[in-house]
Amino acid sequence: MGLLIEGKWHDQWYDTKKHGGEFVRESAQLRDWVGDNPDAEGRCHPAEHDRYHLYVSLACPWAHRALIMRTLKGLDAVIGTSHVSPLMLDQGWTYHQDEGSSGDLVNGVEYHHQLYTMTDPGYTGRVTVPVLWDKHRNAIVNNESADLVRILNDAFDELTGNDLDFYPADLRDVIDEVNADVYDHINNGVYKSGFATEQHVYEKHVRALFDALERMEKRLGEHRYLAGEWLTEADIRLFTTLIRFDAVYYGHFKCNVKRIEDFPNLANYVRELYQWPGVAETVNMDHIKRHYYYSHDTINPTRIVPVGPALDLGRSHDRERLPGKGIRRKA
């Protein structure tokens, strides 16, 4: 995982010593909006057919959020995608097709960081996925996955006629509350545990992670979905961590107090979401395992990718025992 400094690529891992053994995630910088609702600075780009392209990693949970939303919102014919190789080495994310990338289907770049310097030749910061690219401006519109989930939820409805709503107005307070807990302690919590370089830091975050998983387990014993009866963006945001947990975070990131399979409600819940039409096709366990175990040589210096675990995500679940209505439609 490298970064750009004034437009120059540096193969540089996170400086945990600077933060007392803590992994500190950098905030996304490119956050323009698409659709009728401008961002905080009034910037907004029109929603148009085939104007935007989504760059993702099939391994990355943050990119996976956007990929699921693209599928559920019926945007496959409106927004194209390219995915990087699962191997993130000395040049970061690449479009090497011999390693499993689709190739860059729009700009033909070899390295993902080139998209950032095309946008800003003096860019300084981490080079991440997902990225929404504007083919008219030849620039990145947004590289914040939480923003992209909401852009995809709203911006293109008039083009597709898809009125599914993953962020209903009357559920936003509860969604935002759940998102804050899940992001800090679970989505980012696995990284704060796995990338910690001091024992006490690791233990602090791994305990907070499993406390949060217990909270979600309890919540899902009372509600079919995190915000109640309706599937929302909160569920998508949690799902992309849960689907990777037993295969990667449990062993590779030392998050091994319990497996997701050991939580009855979470285990059934992740199978239900996996079985939603279109979702299973966004899950690529080969990319997931190869990326983490091969790319993070500071954690796994042998780069051996484990064969297991065997995950039967297609078997039946018990979520029908709780009231659920599917996905809300917009008024």
Sequence and secondary structure as in RCSB ss.txt:
>XXXX:A:sequence
MGLLIEGKWHDQWYDTKKHGGEFVRESAQLRDWVGDNPDAEGRCHPAEHDRYHLYVSLACPWAHRALIMRTLKGL
DAVIGTSHVSPLMLDQGWTYHQDEGSSGDLVNGVEYHHQLYTMTDPGYTGRVTVPVLWDKHRNAIVNNESADLVR
ILNDAFDELTGNDLDFYPADLRDVIDEVNADVYDHINNGVYKSGFATEQHVYEKHVRALFDALERMEKRLGEHRY
LAGEWLTEADIRLFTTLIRFDAVYYGHFKCNVKRIEDFPNLANYVRELYQWPGVAETVNMDHIKRHYYYSHDTIN
PTRIVPVGPALDLGRSHDRERLPGKGIRRKA
>XXXX:A:secstr
  EEETTEEE      GGGTT         B  BSSS  TTS  B   TT EEEEE SS HHHHHHHHHHHHTT 
TTTSEEEE  S  BTTBSB  GGGT    TTT  SBTHHHHHHH TT  EE  S EEEETTTTEEEE  HHHHHH
HHHHTTHHHH   EESS GGGHHHHHHHHHHHIIIIITHHHHHHT  SHHHHHHHHHHHHHHHHHHHHHHHH SB
TTBSB  HHHHHHHHHHHHIIIIITTTT   S  GGGSHHHHHHHHHHHTSTTTGGG  HHHHHHHHHHH TTT 
TT          TTS   GGGS   B EE  
